[in-house]
Amino acid sequence: MKHKKALLVIDMQKGSFISKTPRFDTEGVILRINKLSKLFRNSGFPVIFIQHDGTSANEFIPNTTEWEILDALNVDAIDICVNKYANDAFYKSKLQSLLSYHKVDELYITGCATDFCIASTIQSSILKDYDITVVEDGHTTGERPHLKANKIIEHYNWVWKNMIKTEGNLVVKNFKQIEKEMITT
């Protein structure tokens, strides 16, 4: 059975990329997300931009500058935008119903922040038995008091490579591997 894929781009919003909260390899992550988005669109697969709506905390309020997707990301008119309300992109959002509507069973996950929203969404996806591909060099985070951003990313990529699977598969692949696979299929 051929899988229906979707690319999730999580929380790549202006409010998360300010001088006070620098992110690891921002330009590289954006470049890879843009290239993946183009590959997905050209293959007829949905690209879903997930934006944190932090209205309850008086931050990332829809239609404010901090809520907007980064200008450097290429958002196409056919792309889907979904608001999320917690670290887990599925929590009280329309994501699950959109994926069901589009008959998606395979998720490619990118975005910000590795140790919060990316990790929570991956955990939730595992419990929903999706086939998951974490884009190893397609997610980012910032420095933490006890750990550098590149080490956080390295750690989580290792964790995801070694998780016990449910009915769905979980793999971690870098952009070049995914690009090669998508071009040859």
Disulfide bonds with the S-S distance in Angstrom:
none
